[in-house]
Amino acid sequence: MMSRYSLVFTLLFSAILVLGLLTKFYLASRQIRHVAGHRNSVPTAFAARISLQAHQKAADYTVAKARFGLLETAFAAALLLGWTLLGGMDALNQALIHSGLAAHGSLVPQLALLAAFGVISGLLDLPFSLYSTFRIEERFGFNKMTFRLWLADLAKSALVGLAIGLPIVALILWLMGSAGSFWWLWAWGTWMGFNLLVLVLFPTVIAPLFNKFKPLEDEALKARVTALMQRCGFAAKGLFVMDGSKRSAHANAYFTGFGAAKRVVFYDTLLKQLSPGEVDAVLAHELGHFKHKHILKRIISMFAMSLAGFALLGWLSSQAWFYTGMGVKPNLSEANDALALLLFLLVVPLFSFFISPVFARFSRKHEFEADAYAVSQTNGKDLQSALLKLYQDNASTLTPDPVFVKFYYSHPPAAERLGRMAHAVESAVP
């Protein structure tokens, strides 16, 4: 019989699920209407640089992704309901309990539960990944992947996930069962150490499994970039060009690595689209994030939120109503650690969605600060020109819905970003 606490948690879980679903549908609908309503005219501030055809392509691309996102959102909500209150997780757990895996040790059935959940969830997500890549991205000229490459990426991702994820998950499950009531503190320290290790290994071990990285060969550009980094007091392990064009026409540049292992990586598509001065400006923007310690602040925030999350999991995992309230019977003779971990990972995003505007706001603030730094270190007009090209080449809409922006945009909309940048450039002119 369901306890009062279980019933209350079931009702709370259901209410948050429905409220989140309605909010996401409302926001997506606003975005679709707003972008479609401004489709037939280029905003005045961009009329001299952006053609109506490019503007309409960006609008159509945005609307297509938003409509597809509605389908993904509805499916995700139905799947979550199926895993929890409709008994999917409980059925999977009971099937594994009665399979005889427990005879091989307490960790084996728990790892089997996590693996089975991951495989089933991954298979259910495949149609959405296929449609997004080979229909939407293909339709708008962005997809460069073959189906064979897509399959190869899928296989590599699964193997990397297994090789990296299985040991850390096994260690956390062992700590949950062996480290006493404060296991969550040890698990948090383990998880943080793992994340820092991945930051170090990603540039030289993981990323090369998926892409080719060649040293930047353009000597003139290399000299400009090196001079900029020296001027900004930044040191990197090397300058590399990534073959991003084999998967997508989208362009980007980024820093990767940690500490002395940092690398500067340019997509080959970016170097084809931007002038040397514009590349300088885009790199200066990224350097601005380091100058203002945005990366360090995000890592510290991640540490703090992870600590709170592990502490909450430590408490919830010992509460029977947490399991029964989500439609799962806790194991009586076996460990519930993997079950608690999965249920926690399913329920937390429902609640965290409603505080996402706070994190999005801080992210947009950081982007403004990085832009201001880039304007102070390079030609501000080059940064304006580069960003406008990237908005156009990536088919980013110039007319997003303001409410949608507050919830989802980690970067400011083009009008706000370039408007503030133009003011900074004008102020810098004697």
Rosetta blueprint (number, residue, H / E / L):
1 M L
2 M L
3 S L
4 R H
5 Y H
6 S H
7 L H
8 V H
9 F H
10 T H
11 L H
12 L H
13 F H
14 S H
15 A H
16 I H
17 L H
18 V H
19 L H
20 G H
21 L H
22 L H
23 T H
24 K H
25 F H
26 Y H
27 L H
28 A H
29 S H
30 R H
31 Q H
32 I H
33 R H
34 H H
35 V H
36 A H
37 G H
38 H L
39 R L
40 N L
41 S L
42 V L
43 P L
44 T H
45 A H
46 F H
47 A L
48 A L
49 R L
50 I L
51 S L
52 L H
53 Q H
54 A H
55 H H
56 Q H
57 K H
58 A H
59 A H
60 D H
61 Y H
62 T H
63 V H
64 A H
65 K H
66 A H
67 R H
68 F H
69 G H
70 L H
71 L H
72 E H
73 T H
74 A H
75 F H
76 A H
77 A H
78 A H
79 L H
80 L H
81 L H
82 G H
83 W H
84 T L
85 L L
86 L L
87 G L
88 G H
89 M H
90 D H
91 A H
92 L H
93 N H
94 Q H
95 A H
96 L H
97 I H
98 H L
99 S L
100 G L
101 L H
102 A H
103 A H
104 H H
105 G L
106 S L
107 L H
108 V H
109 P H
110 Q H
111 L H
112 A H
113 L H
114 L H
115 A H
116 A H
117 F H
118 G H
119 V H
120 I H
121 S H
122 G H
123 L H
124 L H
125 D H
126 L H
127 P H
128 F H
129 S H
130 L H
131 Y H
132 S H
133 T H
134 F H
135 R H
136 I H
137 E H
138 E H
139 R H
140 F L
141 G L
142 F L
143 N E
144 K L
145 M L
146 T L
147 F H
148 R H
149 L H
150 W H
151 L H
152 A H
153 D H
154 L H
155 A H
156 K H
157 S H
158 A H
159 L H
160 V H
161 G H
162 L H
163 A H
164 I H
165 G H
166 L H
167 P H
168 I H
169 V H
170 A H
171 L H
172 I H
173 L H
174 W H
175 L H
176 M H
177 G H
178 S H
179 A L
180 G H
181 S H
182 F H
183 W H
184 W H
185 L H
186 W H
187 A H
188 W H
189 G H
190 T H
191 W H
192 M H
193 G H
194 F H
195 N H
196 L H
197 L H
198 V H
199 L H
200 V H
201 L H
202 F H
203 P H
204 T H
205 V H
206 I H
207 A H
208 P H
209 L H
210 F L
211 N L
212 K L
213 F E
214 K E
215 P E
216 L L
217 E L
218 D L
219 E H
220 A H
221 L H
222 K H
223 A H
224 R H
225 V H
226 T H
227 A H
228 L H
229 M H
230 Q H
231 R H
232 C L
233 G L
234 F L
235 A L
236 A L
237 K L
238 G L
239 L E
240 F E
241 V E
242 M E
243 D L
244 G H
245 S H
246 K H
247 R L
248 S E
249 A L
250 H L
251 A L
252 N L
253 A E
254 Y E
255 F E
256 T E
257 G L
258 F L
259 G H
260 A H
261 A H
262 K L
263 R E
264 V E
265 V E
266 F E
267 Y E
268 D H
269 T H
270 L H
271 L H
272 K H
273 Q H
274 L L
275 S L
276 P H
277 G H
278 E H
279 V H
280 D H
281 A H
282 V H
283 L H
284 A H
285 H H
286 E H
287 L H
288 G H
289 H H
290 F H
291 K H
292 H L
293 K L
294 H H
295 I H
296 L H
297 K H
298 R H
299 I H
300 I H
301 S H
302 M H
303 F H
304 A H
305 M H
306 S H
307 L H
308 A H
309 G H
310 F H
311 A H
312 L H
313 L H
314 G H
315 W H
316 L H
317 S L
318 S L
319 Q L
320 A H
321 W H
322 F H
323 Y H
324 T H
325 G L
326 M L
327 G L
328 V L
329 K L
330 P L
331 N L
332 L L
333 S L
334 E L
335 A L
336 N L
337 D H
338 A H
339 L H
340 A H
341 L H
342 L H
343 L H
344 F H
345 L H
346 L H
347 V H
348 V H
349 P H
350 L H
351 F H
352 S H
353 F H
354 F H
355 I H
356 S H
357 P H
358 V H
359 F H
360 A H
361 R H
362 F H
363 S H
364 R H
365 K H
366 H H
367 E H
368 F H
369 E H
370 A H
371 D H
372 A H
373 Y H
374 A H
375 V H
376 S H
377 Q H
378 T L
379 N L
380 G H
381 K H
382 D H
383 L H
384 Q H
385 S H
386 A H
387 L H
388 L H
389 K H
390 L H
391 Y H
392 Q H
393 D H
394 N L
395 A L
396 S L
397 T L
398 L L
399 T L
400 P L
401 D L
402 P H
403 V H
404 F H
405 V H
406 K H
407 F H
408 Y H
409 Y L
410 S L
411 H L
412 P L
413 P L
414 A H
415 A H
416 E H
417 R H
418 L H
419 G H
420 R H
421 M H
422 A H
423 H H
424 A H
425 V H
426 E H
427 S H
428 A H
429 V L
430 P L
